[in-house]
Amino acid sequence: MIEFLEYGGSLLSVIGAITVASNSKYSKWGFVVFAVSNFLLGGWAYLTDAVGVLLMSLSFLCINMYGIFKWFRH
């Protein structure tokens, strides 16, 4: 379970970055993928007491929620 959170979150981060960077009609979905990634990595960080990664994941989750709000409300 812990490895799924770690590697799943990492893989989704890469996919989210590629999606946002593609600057296509699908770019807004990159923020959703990033948000799921932050949730998974935050779970991993919590379970492994990686406080720095947990704080980073929470910060990026807030940023991605802003991106979702900005892109999907149009």
C-alpha positions in Angstrom: 0.0 0.0 0.0 2.8 2.4 0.9 4.6 1.7 -2.3 1.5 2.3 -4.3 1.1 5.7 -2.7 4.7 6.6 -3.4 5.1 5.3 -6.9 1.5 6.0 -8.0 1.8 9.6 -6.8 5.2 10.0 -8.5 3.9 8.6 -11.8 0.8 10.8 -11.7 3.0 13.9 -11.1 4.9 13.2 -14.3 1.7 12.6 -16.2 0.2 15.8 -14.8 3.3 17.8 -15.8 3.2 16.5 -19.3 -0.5 17.2 -19.6 -0.2 20.8 -18.4 2.9 21.4 -20.5 1.2 20.1 -23.6 -0.8 23.4 -23.8 -3.7 21.6 -25.4 -7.4 21.3 -24.7 -6.5 18.6 -22.2 -4.1 20.8 -20.2 -6.8 21.6 -17.6 -7.0 17.9 -16.8 -3.4 18.0 -15.7 -4.4 19.9 -12.6 -6.8 17.1 -11.7 -4.1 14.5 -12.2 -1.7 16.6 -10.1 -4.3 16.9 -7.3 -4.7 13.1 -7.2 -0.9 12.8 -7.2 -0.6 15.3 -4.3 -3.2 13.3 -2.4 -1.4 10.0 -2.9 2.0 11.5 -2.1 0.6 13.3 1.0 -0.8 9.9 2.2 2.6 8.3 1.7 4.3 11.2 3.5 1.9 11.0 6.4 2.4 7.2 6.8 6.2 7.5 6.6 6.6 10.6 8.8 8.0 12.6 5.9 6.8 16.0 7.2 8.5 18.1 4.5 7.0 16.1 1.7 3.6 16.3 3.4 3.8 20.0 3.7 4.8 20.3 0.0 2.0 18.0 -1.1 -0.5 20.0 0.9 0.8 23.2 -0.7 0.7 21.8 -4.2 -2.8 20.4 -3.6 -4.0 24.0 -2.8 -2.3 25.3 -5.9 -3.8 22.6 -8.0 -7.3 23.2 -6.5 -6.8 26.9 -7.6 -5.9 25.7 -11.1 -8.9 23.4 -11.2 -11.2 26.3 -10.1 -9.7 28.7 -12.6 -9.8 26.3 -15.6 -13.1 24.5 -15.1 -15.3 27.5 -14.2 -15.0 28.9 -17.7 
